């Protein structure tokens, strides 16, 4: 079926057709506002577009006009209908989450067919039934053992709660005995998670409800209380508190263990499995954090006295990240980048956590980044990243390597383990393998395929290679190339370059079925791992933040030029795409190097870098970007801020700029203002290479979208890219 749909799409691409609707842009009122930044006057003609629709009928009407214009253009593309038909079966591929186990039960999410949101299931722990496949031979079975569908039952189906599919399950966590389940839901992508508690045997929801973007830190061993974090004021993203909740108690009476002190310092918490020790962390951006420990049992004996929790500093004021990996007895295993940009693992005595008593367990490596460590009944299991691909290795508690766990290929993997057992799960994916779940015995290293979704495409039809591109300062930038097998560089292939470059986030291989029509049409997909990410540790991250942010943009341009110089494509057929921080990246690319790209998609982006920190939760990001309130930082922000670097009469790449009206992270003002200013100043032809804006009124930053909206968005974006790269004319 899917091959016929892709063939139909290919036929539509071959048919000559007229360009999109040539009507001009909706009228936009300019109302200049001047603001002084350290002696420089900056004019902002579209500050009135900073209002949300619910607060401004004028902004709402303007947004409707822009959305209507965008719909007319995209719906008028000759390939879009066929593309949507081809994408629908690709987006109804099932998916399955990594199980969590407790009390002899397994809990996991699974989405099938046309379901808008995943369903939460529970069943008897399935690991004993899995058949061994890898480790010794590395072979794969003909079919996965799969979850026990006969014994599983639905525990929570949020689709039944909301016919529109706008309610999402944000997270879930069973108590240690598996009798209760804490979970959170939010609506329309708002991410304002509301906590609920369920009896897993009966499915009954308890009376306990906690609103305010709640996150569960840990259940108490008794299963009658939990540690959590919440916004004290849901309208204030900088009001996070760590609290303790006893089931049945009014949450307004929950004692506060720690309060957020500054906007850019975000608290978090964890607790030992036996309930004795609590760890409080406080991030300072994405490059540093502080950590304290306290004796929770002593606080309990004090009767939850407000002054009874005595926090003892473990690491404060150091220019490095610290995070607890596990607490075993009175020993805390902690990850840190102190004197180790690629990470190392320490053992710290909880009773005497002073630095002079720290013991190094797993030293840093020059060739791989230590991303995380878990304890599994006497073993330490570590995940590493090497050249943007995953490795999983086992260690003794003294740090002796017990060998790697064989993975199915070169891709991205993560694992789930419990402190009281040596088996667990591994999730694995690559460009040519959908995300699959494996059971694993960490002691022997042997694994077994538990579940893999069926896909209506042949992964062997695509080829994957990795290249290294030289950028400024001699930096070697990894880039993955994915395309139809047998495709040769002729200098004319439509190519999409995707990147992120920030916040210590790594870009690693992942399966994306919606890319298949692009591959079948002869397109190349390039994934670049730019500085600012986490691919090569903290040094790599810091080389792409604050005053070094231009390195990120230069890395992208180096990759674009490599694609052109290596005769994969040309500037007239090269598009760039990114979201969030990656949306900033594409906005900068379009304004700094319009000569390199024919089209750009800037999704839920930051684009006004002089005022970004004044909205929603953006003060969190000042340690990464800087702030225009500081004179030195203003200079580099002004130099690349996309909104402020649009030039009159310049022809820019065709732009599709998207936003979510309910976005709680990035305010839609960025997309609105950028579109308005580009439409007014750019020399682009509105019919041939337009500046388009799409503001989704039923979504936020992208999480929790129902299936129909996700299909619409993918069809819009791929149709736009195919049009601008010459596949859909």
N, C-alpha and C positions, 0 to 999 in steps of 0.2 A: 504493500500500500504506500509506504513512504517513498519508495523508489519511483512510483508512478507520479506522486505529487511533486517530487523534486524534478522529474522529467517535465511535468507540466510547467513548473516554474522556469526551467531552462528554455522551454519554448516561448514563454512570455518574454524572457529576456532577449530572445532573438528577434522579436517582432518590433519593427520601427514604430514609434509613437511620438506624439507631440510632448513637449515639455510640460511641466506642471503649470497650474493656473498662474497667469502673469500679473494678477492684480497686485497693486502696491500694498504697503504696510498699513495697518490701522494708524489713525492719527494719534500722536502722543504729545501731550502738553509739556513744554519745557518751562521750568520755574527755577531759574538759577539761584543757588544758595552758595555763599562763599564762606569758607572756613579757613582759619589760619593754622598752619602746622609749622611751628618753629620758625616763624617769620615768612613762610611761603603761603600765598593765598591760593587755595584750590577751589575751583568752581564745580559744583555738582548740580546739574540741571534736572536730575530726576530723583531727588531725595524724597519727593512725595510718594514714590513707588515703594518706599520702605514699610508702608503700612500693610498689615494683613487685610485680607478681603473682609473679614468679619468686622473690621474697624473702619473701612472706607468703601462706600458704594462706588466711588470713582475708580479705585483700584480694582474692584471686582468687575466693573463694566469693561475696563481696559483689558483685564486678563481674559475675559470672555471673548473680546474681539481678537486678541492674539491667539487664543486657543482655536477659535473658529478659522482663522487664517491658516494656522498650522494644519488643522484637520483637512482643510480644502486642498492644500498642497500635497500632503502625504497620501490622502485617500485618492487623489487624482493620478498618482504614479501608476503606470501600466503594470508594474510587477507586484504591487502591494497585495492584491487579492490572492494571487497565486502563492505569494510568499506566506501569507497568513495561513493558508490551507496546508502548506508544507510544514510550517512551524508547529501547528497544533498537535499533531501526533508526537512530535519531538519533545513537546513540553508537557505531554501527559504521560511521559515515562515515569514509572514509579520511583520512589526514593525511600530510603530507610536510614534511620539514625543509629548511632552507636548505643547499645543498651547500657543501662545502669542496673546494678544488681544489689538487692538487699533482702534479707530474710528468706532466702531460697527462691526469690522471684526475680524476674527480669522485666524492666520497663523500657520501652522504646517507642519512637514515633515512626510512622509509616504513611506515606501518601500514595494513593493509587489513582490511576486514570485521571478523571476530570475533577477530583476533589480539590477544592480551593486551598485547604489547609491540611497539614498532616494530622493524623489521628494517633492518640496515645494508647498503646496496648500494654497489657501485662500478661505474663505466662510464667510457668515454672521455669527455673533457671535452665537454659537450653545447652549449656556448654558441654555437658557430659555426652551428648548425643552426636557431636560433630565428629567427622572422620578426618584423620590426619592426612595432610597433603604436602606441606612444604617442609622447610628445615633441612632435612637430609638430602632430598632430591630437588626441591624447588619446583616440582611439577604442580599442575593445577587439575582439579577434578572436572569431569564433564559437566556437572551441575552442582550448584550449591546445596548444602544440607538445608539451609533456610530456617527461619523461625518455625516453631511448632504451631502451625495454623489451627490444628485441631484443639489445642488446649488454650490458645490465647483468647483473650476477651478484650473488648473495648473498655478502656477506663475513662477516657475523655475524648469526645469528638466535638471540637469547637465549631465544625461546620453545622452541627445541629443547633448551636446557639445563635447563629447569625446566617440567615439565608443569603445575604449579600457576600459572605465570605470575608468580611472586613475585620473580624475578630481573630486574633492569632494567639497561639500558645507560645509564650516567650521563653519559658524555662520550666523545668520540673525537677524535683529532688525527693526521693523517698527517704523516710526515716530509716535508721540502722536496722530495725527489725522488719521493715517493709510494710508495717501495718497502716501507716499514714503516708500521704504524699502532699508535699507543698508544691504549688504551681502558680504561675502568673499568666494573666492575659492582658492584652491591650487592643485598642481599636484604631483602625484606619492608619496604621503606621506611626501612631503617636509615641510608641515606646514607653508610655506611662503605665508601667506594669502594676497590676493590682494582684496582691497575693491572696490565695485561697488555700484551704486545707481539705483533703478528701480522705475518707476511710477507704482503703484499697479493697477490702473484702466486700463492702456493700455499695461502694460508689457514692455514698452519701457525702455531701459537702458540709463541713462543720461551720459553725457560726463565725469562726475567726476570719476576718477580712481586713487586709491592710493595704490602703492605696498609697500612691506616692512614688512611683518608679522604684519598686522594691526589688531587692536582690537578696537571696538567701545565702548566708555564709556557711552555716553548719547546723545540723540537728544535734541536740543533746543526746547522750547515750540512752536516756530514759525514753526518748521518743515523745516527750510531753512538753518540750520547749525547743526553741531554736534561736540562733544568732542571725541577725539580718541587718541590712542597711536600707535607708529610706530617706527621701527628701522631707525634711520637717515642714517645708512650705513647697508644695508641688509647683508653684509659680516661680520659685527661686531655685535654679539648677545648682546653686552653690551652697545649699543648705543640708548637705548629706550628713546623716547621723548613723552611728552604729548602736543598735538597740538589742535588748533581750526580751523575748516574748514567751510567756507561759500560756499554753493553750487554755482558752476560756477567759483569759483576762482581757479587759478592754485595752486595745493597743495604745490608747492615749495615756495609759498608766505604765507603759513599758519603760523601764529604766534606760537612760542614755549612757552608754559607755564611752562614747567619743563623738565629738562634733567637728565638722569641717571648719578650719580656721581661716583659710584664704581661698579665693576662687580657683587658683591654679594648683592647690594642694588637695588631692582627692583621697579620702580615707577608705580603707578596706579592712577586712577582718577574716580570721580563720581560727579554727579550734582543733585541738588534738582529739583523736578518736575517743579517748577515754574521758574527755570533758575537763581535764585538769587545766590545760594551758590554753590561753587565748593569745593570738598574735594580732597586733594592729599595725598596718602599714599606711603610709601616707606618701602618695606619689608627688614628685616635683617634675612635672612634664613626663616625657617618655624616656628620659635619660637618667633619672635619679629618683631615689625614694628613701624614706626613713622607716625604721622598724622598731617596735617595742614588744615586750612580752609581759604577761601578767598571769598570776596564779588564780585561775577561775574558781577553784575549789575554796580558796580562802575568801573570795568575794561572796560565794554562795553561803559560807558559814557566817558571814557578816549580815546576812539577811538582805542581800542586794542593796546594801547601803550605797548612796550616791557617791560617797568618798571612799568606798571599800576596795575599788579596783585599783591596785597599785601598779602602774605601768613602769617597767624597768627598761631603759634604753638598751637596744642591741646595736643599732647602727643609725646614727643621726648626723646630719650635716656633711656627709661624705658625697663626693661627686660620682655616685655609682648607684645602680639599682640593687635592691635587696628584696627577696620574696621567699616565703617559707615553702618548701617542697613537701615536707612531712615532719611530724613529731612522733618519735618512737620512744616511749618511756619518757625520760627527761632529756632526750637528745633531739634537737631540731636540726634537720637538714635544710640548708638555705642556699638558694641560688644567688649569685652576685656577679656584677661586672667590675667590682673593685680590683684594680691591678690585673684585670682580665677582660678586655673588650669583647672577647668571644665567649665569656661566661665560664664559671667554675662552680663547684659545689663544696660547701663548708659544713662541718658538724659543729654545733654550738650547744654548750651545756645550758639548759633552761634555768637552772638554779644559779648559775654564775656566767652570764652571757658576755662578759667583758671581752674586748677584742684580743687580748693577749692569750685567751684560752681557746680561740678558734682553731679548728683542725681542718686542713684541706683534705677532702675525700676524692674528688674528681678534679684534676688540674685542668687548666685551659688548654685548648688546642689551637694551633696556628691555622690549620686547614679546615676547621669546621666550627660551627656556632652551636653551643649548648643551649637548646631552647626550653627544656623542661625535664624534670626528674620526678618519678613517683616511687613510693615504697610498696613492695609486693611481698609480704611475708618473708622477710629476710633478704630480699633482693632489692637492688636499686635499678630502675629502668629509665634510661635517658633517651630523649629524642634530639638528634643533631640535624643540622642543615649544612650541606656541602654543595657549593655551586648551585644553590636554589633547589636542591632535591633532598629528600629525607633519608635519614639513617636512624635505626633504633638499635641501641646497644644495652647489654645487661652488665651490671657490676655487683660485686660483693659490697657489704656495708663498709668495708675497709678501702674500697676503691679499685679492687682488682677486676680487670675486664674479664667477662665471661663470654664475650663474643657478640657479634651482631645477630639480629633476627633477619632472616632472608625475606625480602619484600618481593612482590610479584614483578617489579620492574623499576624503572627510573621514574619516580613520581613523588607524590606528596602523601605522607602518612602521619597519623596520630594514634594514640592508644589510650585505653581506659583500663584502670586497674583498681583493686581494693587492697587495703593494707593487711587484711587477714588471709589472703589467698594468692597463689602464684599463677593463676590463670586470668585472662582478661580478653580484651577485644582490640583489634587494630582496624582503623578505617583507612582505606587506600584509594587513590585515584591518580590518573594521569591523563594526558591529552587524548589517548586512545583507549582508556578504560574508565567506565563509569564508577562512581564511588561505591566500593564494595566493603563489606564487613567480614573480618576474619576473627575466629577465636584463636587464642594463642596461649601456649604454656610457656611462661617466662623462664621457668627453670630449664626446660629442655630446648627451648627455642623453636619448637614445632608449632605450626599453625594449620588452621583448617578454614576453608571458605564457608561462611555462615549464610550470607545473603548477597546477591548481586542482582540489580534490576536488569530486566531484559530491555535491550535497546533495538530500535528498528533500523539501525544503520550498521554498516560493516566497518569496525574500527581499523581493520587492516588496509582500508582504502586511503588512509591518510599517512603521511610521512612526518616524523618529528626529528628535528635536529637542534643542537645548541651551538651557538657561535659566541665569540667574545669580541666586543667592539671597543676600540681605544677612544677614550674621551679626554677631556681636559685634564691636565696634570698626569696623564698616562694611565688613568683609571681604566680597568678592564671591565666592561659592562656585559654581563651575561644576557643573552637574548635567545628565546626559543622561537623557532620557525615551524609552523604547522601548515600543511597544504596537501592537496591531492597527490597521492603517490605517482611518481613519474613526471610531475610538473618540473619543467626546466626554466631557469632564469633567462628571460628574453627582453627584460627591461619594460615589460608592458602588463604585468599581472596586477589586478586590483589588490591592494594590500591595506590591511588594518593594523595599525600599531597601537597597542594597549599598554598602559603603564600606570604607576601610582606614585612611588618615590616620596615616602614620608612616614613619620610616626613609628619607625622601626618595624613596619609591616613588610613581610616578604611576599613577592610574587612567585608562586611555585606552580608546577603543572597541575591542571585540573580538567576534567572532562566537561565539555559543553556541547550538548547535542544540537543546540540552536546554531552552532557554527557550520553544520554540515551543508546546508544550501550554499553557503559562501565557498566552502571547499569544492563542492561539485561544480560550481560556476567558474572555477579556476582562480579563486581568491586565495591570498596568503594571509595568515594570521600570525602576527609577531608580538610576543610578550617580552617586554624589556624589564630588567631588574635594575632600576636606577638607584643611585646614591640617595640617602634619606630613608631607605628601607632597612630591613633587618638581615638581608642575605649574607652579609659578611660581618655581622656583629656591630657593636656600639660605635666603633670608629667609622664604619660605613654610614651609619645613621647620622652621626654628627657632621659628616662631610656634606650632608644635604639639608641642614636645618639652619635657622637664624641667618647670619650673614653669609653662609655658604649655600643658601638655597639655589642660587644661580647654577651651581653644579648639577642639580637635578635637571634643570631645563637643558643645559648643555649636553648632558648624557642622552636625553631624548633626541636632540638634534643630531648627535653623533650616530645614533641608531638609525634615524631616518636617512641620513646621508649614506650610511653603509648599505641600506636596502636599495638605494638608488645606484650607488657606485658598483654594487655587486650585481646589478642588472636584474634584480627581482622586480623592480617597479620604476615609476617615474613620479615626479612631484604632481603631475596631473592625475595620477591614479592612486596616490597615497593619502589615506585618511588616518586620523588619530582620535582616540577615545579614552575617556577616563571619568571617574566619578568621585565626588566629595573632594578630598585633597587631589585626587586625579583629575577632577573637574577644573580645579585651579590650574593644574599642569597643562591641560588642553587649552584653557583660556589664555595662559601665558604663551603657549606655542603659537596660537593663532595670531596674537598681537606682536610677538617678537619675531617670528619667522613665518610670515604668511606665504613666503615663496616655496616652502617645503611641503605644504599640504594643500590638497584640494578640498578637504572637508574635515570638520571637527565636531565631535559630540562632547558636550560639557554637561555632565549629569550631576544634579544636586550640588553645584559647585560653590566654592568661595571665590569671589571675583573683585569685590571692593575690599582691598587689603588695608585701607586706611581706617575703616570703620567696622570691620568684621567683629572685633572683640567686644563691641557694644551690644551684641544681640545674642539671645538665647544662651547657650552654654559655651560660647566661643572664648571666654576668658581661660578656659582649660588649655587652649592651644597657644597661648602667648609664649610659653617656654619653647615651643616648636618654631613659631614664626617671628616672634617679637611683637611690639606694639608701636603704633604711631605716636603714642604719648611720650615715647623716648626719642630724643632727637637723632641719635645715631641709627636706631632701628627704623625710624621713619624714612631715612634716606634709602635704605635697601628695599623697604616695602614699596615706596613710591616708584622706585626704579622698575619693578616688575608687576605692580598691581594691574591686572588686565583692564579693569574698568577705566583706569586713569591713563592708559597708554593707547587708547583708540585714536587714530589720527584721521583727520578730515581728508577725504579723497583717496584713501588707500583701499585697494581691493583685498579683502580677507578671504580665507577659506569659507565655503558655505558652512553655516553654524546651525546645529540643533542644540538648544540650551533647554534643559529640563529642571523642574523643581517640584517639590511636594508641599502643598499648602499646610499640611499637618507636621512638617518636619520639625522635630524638637532639637536637632543638631545644627543644621545649616539653614539659615533663614532664606525664604524664597526671594527676598529683596535682591540678592545677588544676581539671580537669573533675570529678574524683571529689569533691573537697571542696566545690566549689560546688553540685553536685547534692545532696549530702547535707544541706548547711546550708539550701538553699532548700526541699527537701522537708520539713525539720523546722519551719521558721519561717513559710513563706509561707501565705497564706490561700487559695491556689489550690485548685480542685476537681480532684482527681487524674483524674477521668473527663472533665472538660470542658476544662480548661486546665492540663495536667500539666507537671511538671518531669521531663524524660526525659534519661537518660544512655546514650550508646552509646560503648563503648570497643572499637575495632577491634584484635583481637589479631594481625592479619596485616598491619599497616601502621604507618607512622611519621607524619611530618608531612603526608603526602598524596602524595608523589612515588612513582612506580613502581608504582602499584596496577594489578592485572590488570583486564581489562574487566568480568568478572562482579562484582567488588567495586565498581567505579565505577558500574555500572548500579544495583546495590543501593543505594548511597549516594544517588544522584540520586533514585531512586524514593522512598526514605525521606524525603528532605528536601522534595521537592516535594509529596508526599502530606501531610506535616505542615503545610506552608504552606497548601495548598489547604483542608485541614480547618479550620485556625484562622482563615482569612480568609473562610470561609463557602462555599467552592466544593465542599466534600466533607463533607456533613453526613448 
